[in-house]
Amino acid sequence: MKGNIGAGWVGGVAGEFKVGDGFPNLAWDDLRLVKAIADTRNLPTAAARIGIDHSTAFRRLRQIEQTLGVTLFEKHRTGYTLTSAGEEVAGLADRVDEDIVSVLRRLAGSELDLAGELRITTNDTLLVELLTPLLARFAEAYPGMRLDVVLSNAALNLSKRDADIAIRASDAPPDTLVGRRVARIGWALYGRAEDFPEPGLPDLEALHGRRWVALGDNLATLKAVRYVKAHVAPERIVYRVNSVLGLAEAVEAGIGIGHLPCFIAGTRPGLRRIGSVNPEFGADLWLLTHPDLRDAPRIRAFLNFIAAEIVRRRAFIEGT
């Protein structure tokens, strides 16, 4: 999106600056560069973000500063730091960017056909163990749709359209998003089936003396992780891994016992449930989108389809 922002700039001495109706000969691409440098504090990284090379970015930044008659950044050993004038221009760039994204989001929300790309963000555990067959069924039902799946545990910014739909396990989804709760993910204690051949659930206190596997500190907020830390002696925790899928592999390999989501353990015949589903360990499974997108036919079609597929599997997911 190229074009002049305006021509009503009123300037003062270098480093000081007032915004009138706009800037002389300053295009949106110039604001994008300022915003990218302000976000990354690194010129090569900023250049890569907007698709130009380092030397071009350096020349354009100098041209922008010459046009405005102010210095926008000071270069330090730790990176580029905004001057007071730079903070004003970067703030304007943020506002323009948000306006552009908002318009594009509303336009996307008004699309009438069931074709095009849907960008979905979720994590590897949900994708591998639950969602892939459902996404395959959706792709078959809607051949005009293209799915772009972004695996991330981070909360991508749906307001900026980093993704159209988020599928997340959370008891506190962001207030800025709308969606529906489709299931409650059940967790229980599991061990290798050959290590627990007898029917019935073993005594929990006795299990505390066994060898355990646990999730790493990156998932320390999970209640199952906090339980192990509080009830199992550190020397009994013989294996840690920062992946739920890796944890399931470790339990199945006989390294130790551990808590797992029921929808993962339930597909593995080499595992046996040795504890009841603990409702405190669970998390709600949400389908989320931005309010501006929720009435778009392609978004509605996806949410309704996947919600129905998950509801059919709810008992399995909840471990009941």
Secondary structure, DSSP 4 states (H G I P E B T S, - for coil): ---B--S--EE-STT-EE-SS--TT-BHHHHHHHHHHHHHS-HHHHHHHHT--HHHHHHHHHHHHHHHTS--EEEETTEEEE-HHHHHHHHHHHHHHHHHHHHHHHHHHT--SS-EEEEEEE-HHHIIIIIHHHHHHHHHH-TTEEEEEEE-SS---GGGTS-SEEEEE-SS--TT-EEEEEEEE-EEEEEEGGG--SSSPPPHHHHTTS-EEEE-GGGTTSHHHHHHHHHS-GGGEEEEES-HHHHHHHHHTTS-BEEEEHHHHTT-TTEEE-S---GGG-EEEEEEE-TTTTTSHHHHHHHHHHHHHHHHTHHHHHT-
